Amino acid sequence: MVPILTFAFAVLLLLGVLISERASRTVLSTAVLFLLGGFVLGRGVLDVIPMEPGDPAVGILAQLALFSVLFTDGMKVGLSDLRRAWRLPGRALLFGLPLTLLITALLAHYIVGLPWVPAFLLGAVLAPTDPVFAAAIVGRKEVPGRLRHLLNVESGLNDGLALPIVLVLLAVSGGTDSGIGVLVAEIGLGVGVGVAIPLAVIGLERLPFLKATKGLQPLVTVSIGLLVLAICLVTGANLFLAAFAAGITVATAGPGFRKEFEAFGELVSELLKLAAILVFGALITPTFLFNEITGSGWAFAVLAILAARPLALFISFLGTRLAIKEQLAAMWFGPKGFASVVYGILVLESGTPHANELFHLIALVIVLSILAHSSTDVLVAKRFQAPAPPTP
């Protein structure tokens, strides 16, 4: 299966790259291409990639991709960045994130009928956002800078902030073999590794006789990431929080390393994201979508997209001077993306009660979100364009 999966990924990647320029100006989306490609090639349609949720390749790819994404996300938000412009992202994270989690949990409990702990676990999984599915918003110069900064910082931090909540709720629901005490130790050790290793490597590189050449400087940051990953695998530290802490530490203690690594890191993360989305699409079958999800599940998924985040950010932005057009764009563009994909796989593999039902709901929300947000980002971005001057 690996050769076929590799070939399918290569073909879709080539096609995605070739249409990327047009996609940046239309409702086409590379992410949707990989999602639909995985769906068509997966079980129930062409059956070229007969992927199962329990396949080892699924878990390994998901873990590597999330580690890479959290590492690069952390490097987008060094402490100096947060101090310069924290007011709006702070509201979105400190008020918007928990409110989104709470509203999603209430919808899951009262519409789907889930017990409270699984409902809050579902809310935690679906709370993070992913700007890759709203690229036209965060990447276009005509979109106001504070809106782009808000969405970038929020999406960069909310993956890591939601993760401890997901892990604790998994432990509470019986989805892990470790108790709360062991889990807290793993989280603390992960954060410690994520802070200590970058500081040590950056300190070594600054010694006069250990200077990296200009061309190899990006590999210093790569070596930090690999060291953090390896130490976490050996010690049992939580590698996801270690990756997030390491990224923030690099951005704070060595901003030059962040700049050198930025382009390379983004490409690696993008490749791993797209591969994970392809696999995720292959896990979704027509039976999965149309026979295994009830009407209440579809109602929950629609409301989770149309109501949970918009209502949460509406409350969070009360009293601010953010323009109504920018508020509406921020409220809408909370696409459920890669972090939710991986957290959903963690829930499915945990064996927690209601794991299968939770994964169905997570998958449905992600699919609808990718389709809705990836097809509207260009349209909304164009609303921020200055009107063309009248022709003489």
C-alpha positions in Angstrom: 0.0 0.0 0.0 2.9 2.4 0.7 4.1 2.5 -3.0 0.5 3.2 -4.1 0.0 5.9 -1.4 3.3 7.5 -2.4 2.4 7.5 -6.1 -1.1 9.0 -5.4 0.5 11.7 -3.2 3.0 12.6 -5.8 0.4 12.9 -8.5 -1.9 15.0 -6.4 1.0 17.2 -5.2 2.1 17.9 -8.8 -1.5 18.7 -9.8 -1.9 20.9 -6.7 1.3 22.8 -7.5 0.3 23.3 -11.1 -3.1 24.7 -10.2 -1.9 26.7 -7.2 -1.6 30.0 -9.1 -5.2 29.8 -10.4 -6.4 28.4 -7.0 -5.1 31.6 -5.3 -7.5 33.6 -7.4 -10.5 31.3 -7.3 -12.5 29.0 -5.0 -10.2 26.1 -5.9 -8.2 24.7 -3.0 -5.2 22.4 -2.7 -6.5 21.1 0.6 -9.8 20.2 -1.0 -8.0 18.5 -3.8 -6.2 16.2 -1.4 -9.3 15.6 0.7 -11.4 14.6 -2.3 -8.5 12.7 -3.8 -8.2 10.6 -0.7 -12.0 10.0 -0.6 -12.1 8.9 -4.3 -9.1 6.7 -3.9 -10.2 5.2 -0.6 -12.5 2.4 0.5 -16.0 2.5 -1.0 -15.1 4.3 -4.2 -12.0 3.2 -6.2 -10.5 1.2 -3.3 -7.0 2.1 -4.5 -5.9 3.2 -1.0 -7.7 0.7 1.4 -6.8 2.7 4.5 -8.1 1.7 7.9 -8.1 3.8 11.0 -6.0 1.3 12.9 -3.2 1.1 10.3 0.2 2.0 11.8 0.9 4.3 8.9 -2.0 6.5 9.9 -0.8 7.1 13.5 2.8 7.5 12.5 2.1 10.0 9.8 -0.3 11.9 12.0 2.2 12.2 14.8 5.0 13.4 12.6 2.9 15.9 10.9 1.4 17.3 14.1 4.9 17.5 15.6 6.1 19.5 12.6 3.1 21.8 12.5 3.3 22.6 16.2 7.0 23.2 16.0 6.6 25.7 13.1 3.4 27.2 14.6 5.3 27.9 17.8 8.0 29.7 15.9 5.4 32.1 14.5 4.6 33.4 18.0 7.6 34.3 20.0 7.1 36.3 23.2 8.2 39.5 21.5 5.5 39.1 18.8 2.8 38.6 21.4 3.9 41.6 23.4 3.7 43.8 20.3 0.1 42.9 19.3 -1.6 40.8 21.8 -4.9 42.6 22.4 -7.1 41.0 19.6 -5.4 37.6 19.5 -5.6 37.5 23.3 -9.3 38.0 23.2 -9.7 35.3 20.6 -7.6 32.8 22.6 -8.5 33.6 26.2 -12.2 34.1 25.6 -12.9 32.8 22.1 -11.2 29.4 22.4 -12.9 28.3 25.7 -16.3 29.7 24.6 -16.0 27.8 21.3 -15.2 24.6 23.3 -18.2 25.2 25.6 -20.7 26.0 22.9 -19.6 23.0 20.9 -19.9 20.8 23.9 -23.4 22.1 24.6 -24.5 21.4 21.1 -23.0 17.9 21.3 -24.8 17.2 24.5 -28.2 18.6 23.7 -28.4 17.8 20.0 -26.5 14.5 19.7 -27.1 13.3 23.2 -23.5 12.7 24.2 -22.6 12.5 27.9 -20.8 15.6 29.3 -17.2 14.3 29.3 -17.3 13.0 25.6 -19.2 16.2 24.7 -16.4 18.4 26.1 -13.8 16.2 24.5 -15.5 16.8 21.2 -15.5 20.5 21.9 -11.8 20.5 22.7 -10.9 18.6 19.5 -12.9 21.0 17.3 -11.8 24.2 19.0 -8.5 24.8 17.2 -8.5 26.5 13.8 -6.2 26.1 10.8 -5.3 29.0 8.5 -4.2 26.7 5.7 -7.9 26.4 4.7 -8.3 30.1 4.6 -5.1 31.0 2.9 -6.6 33.9 0.9 -7.4 35.7 4.1 -4.1 35.4 5.8 -2.0 35.7 2.7 -3.4 38.7 0.8 -2.1 42.2 1.3 -5.5 43.8 0.7 -6.8 42.1 3.9 -6.1 44.4 6.9 -2.9 43.6 8.7 -4.5 43.3 12.1 -7.0 40.7 10.8 -4.2 38.7 9.2 -2.2 38.9 12.4 -5.2 38.0 14.6 -5.9 34.8 12.6 -2.2 33.8 12.3 -1.4 34.2 16.0 -4.7 32.6 17.0 -4.3 29.6 14.8 -0.6 29.3 15.7 -1.4 29.1 19.5 -4.8 27.4 19.7 -3.5 24.0 18.6 -1.0 23.9 21.5 -3.5 25.4 24.0 -6.2 22.9 23.2 -3.9 19.8 23.3 -3.6 19.6 27.1 -7.4 19.8 27.4 -7.8 17.0 24.9 -5.2 14.8 26.8 -6.8 15.4 30.2 -10.3 14.7 28.9 -9.0 11.5 27.3 -7.5 10.4 30.6 -10.7 11.3 32.5 -12.9 9.4 30.0 -10.6 6.3 30.4 -9.1 6.7 26.9 -5.5 6.3 28.1 -3.7 3.9 30.3 -2.0 6.7 32.2 -3.5 8.4 35.2 -3.8 12.1 35.6 -0.6 12.3 37.6 1.4 10.5 35.0 -0.2 12.6 32.3 0.7 15.8 34.1 4.3 14.6 34.4 4.5 13.8 30.7 3.1 17.3 29.9 5.6 19.0 32.3 8.5 17.0 31.0 7.5 17.7 27.4 7.4 21.5 28.0 10.8 21.2 29.9 12.4 19.4 27.0 10.9 21.9 24.5 12.5 24.8 26.4 15.8 23.3 27.5 17.0 21.8 24.2 16.6 25.0 22.0 18.2 27.1 24.7 21.2 24.7 24.9 21.6 24.4 21.1 21.3 28.2 20.5 23.8 28.8 23.3 26.3 26.3 21.7 25.9 27.9 18.3 26.8 31.3 19.6 30.2 30.1 20.9 32.9 31.6 18.6 34.3 28.2 17.5 30.9 26.6 16.8 29.4 29.0 14.2 27.2 27.6 11.5 27.7 28.8 7.9 24.9 30.8 6.3 23.8 28.0 4.1 23.5 25.5 6.9 21.8 27.7 9.5 18.3 26.3 8.7 19.7 22.8 9.7 20.4 24.2 13.2 16.7 24.5 13.8 16.1 21.2 12.1 18.5 19.6 14.5 16.7 21.2 17.4 13.4 19.7 16.3 14.9 16.2 15.7 16.6 16.3 19.2 13.4 17.3 20.9 11.5 14.5 19.0 14.1 11.9 19.9 14.4 12.8 23.5 10.6 12.7 23.9 10.4 9.3 22.3 13.1 8.0 24.7 11.8 9.6 27.9 8.0 9.4 27.3 7.6 13.2 27.4 4.7 14.6 25.5 6.2 15.2 22.1 3.4 17.6 20.9 3.7 20.1 23.7 7.5 19.7 23.5 7.3 20.7 19.8 5.1 23.7 20.6 7.3 24.9 23.4 10.5 24.4 21.3 9.1 26.5 18.5 8.2 29.4 20.9 11.6 29.1 22.5 13.4 29.3 19.2 11.4 32.3 18.1 12.1 34.0 21.5 15.7 33.2 22.1 16.9 33.0 18.5 14.8 35.0 16.1 17.5 34.8 13.5 17.1 31.0 13.4 13.4 31.4 12.9 13.9 33.6 9.9 16.4 31.2 8.3 14.1 28.2 9.0 10.8 29.8 8.0 10.6 28.9 4.3 12.0 25.4 4.7 9.8 24.7 7.8 6.6 25.9 6.1 7.3 23.6 3.1 7.9 20.6 5.2 4.8 21.2 7.4 2.7 21.8 4.3 3.8 18.5 2.7 3.1 16.5 5.9 -0.3 18.3 6.3 -1.3 17.4 2.8 -0.2 13.8 3.2 -2.2 13.6 6.4 -5.3 15.1 4.7 -4.9 12.6 1.9 -4.9 9.7 4.4 -7.8 11.3 6.3 -9.8 11.5 3.1 -9.1 7.9 2.4 -10.6 7.0 5.8 -13.9 8.6 4.9 -16.3 6.4 2.9 -19.7 7.0 1.4 -21.1 4.6 4.0 -19.4 6.6 6.7 -20.9 9.9 5.5 -24.4 8.8 4.6 -25.3 5.7 6.6 -23.3 5.9 9.9 -24.1 9.5 10.8 -27.6 10.4 12.0 -29.6 13.4 11.2 -28.8 14.9 14.6 -25.1 14.4 13.8 -25.5 16.4 10.6 -27.4 19.1 12.5 -24.6 19.3 15.1 -21.9 19.6 12.4 -23.7 22.4 10.6 -24.2 24.3 13.9 -20.7 23.6 15.1 -19.5 25.6 12.0 -22.2 28.2 11.7 -22.8 29.0 15.4 -20.1 27.9 17.8 -17.1 30.0 16.7 -19.2 33.0 15.4 -21.0 33.3 18.7 -17.9 32.8 20.7 -15.9 35.5 18.9 -18.9 37.9 18.8 -18.8 37.8 22.6 -15.0 38.0 22.7 -14.9 41.1 20.5 -17.5 43.1 22.5 -16.1 46.5 23.4 -13.3 46.5 20.7 -13.0 48.9 17.9 -12.5 46.1 15.3 -14.5 47.0 12.1 -17.7 45.0 11.6 -16.4 43.6 8.3 -13.2 42.4 10.0 -15.2 40.9 12.9 -17.4 39.0 10.6 -14.4 37.6 8.7 -12.7 36.5 11.9 -15.9 34.9 13.2 -16.4 33.0 10.0 -12.8 31.9 9.3 -12.3 29.4 12.1 -11.7 26.4 9.8 -11.4 23.0 11.5 -8.2 21.6 10.1 -5.1 19.6 10.7 -4.9 19.6 14.5 -8.5 18.4 14.7 -7.7 15.7 12.2 -4.9 14.4 14.4 -6.7 14.8 17.7 -9.6 12.9 16.1 -7.3 10.1 15.2 -6.0 10.1 18.8 -9.5 9.8 20.1 -10.4 7.0 17.7 -7.2 5.0 18.7 -7.7 5.6 22.4 -10.6 3.2 22.8 -12.5 5.7 25.0 -16.2 5.2 25.3 -18.0 6.8 22.3 -14.7 6.9 20.4 -16.2 5.8 17.2 -19.2 8.2 17.4 -16.8 11.0 18.3 -14.6 10.3 15.3 -17.6 10.3 13.0 -18.7 13.7 14.2 -15.2 15.1 14.1 -14.6 13.9 10.5 -18.0 15.3 9.3 -17.3 18.7 10.8 -13.8 18.8 9.3 -15.0 17.8 5.9 -17.8 20.4 5.9 -15.4 23.0 7.2 -12.7 22.4 4.6 -15.3 22.6 1.8 -17.0 25.7 3.2 -14.0 27.7 4.3 -11.7 26.8 1.4 -14.3 27.8 -1.1 -15.1 31.2 0.5 -11.7 32.6 1.5 -11.0 34.2 -1.9 -14.6 35.6 -2.1 -14.3 37.2 1.3 -10.8 38.5 0.7 -12.0 40.3 -2.4 -14.5 42.2 -0.2 -11.5 44.0 1.4 -10.1 45.2 -2.0 -10.1 49.0 -2.5 -12.5 50.0 -5.3 -10.9 50.6 -8.6 -10.5 54.3 -9.5 -13.0 55.5 -12.1 -11.8 55.5 -15.6 -11.4 59.0 -17.1 
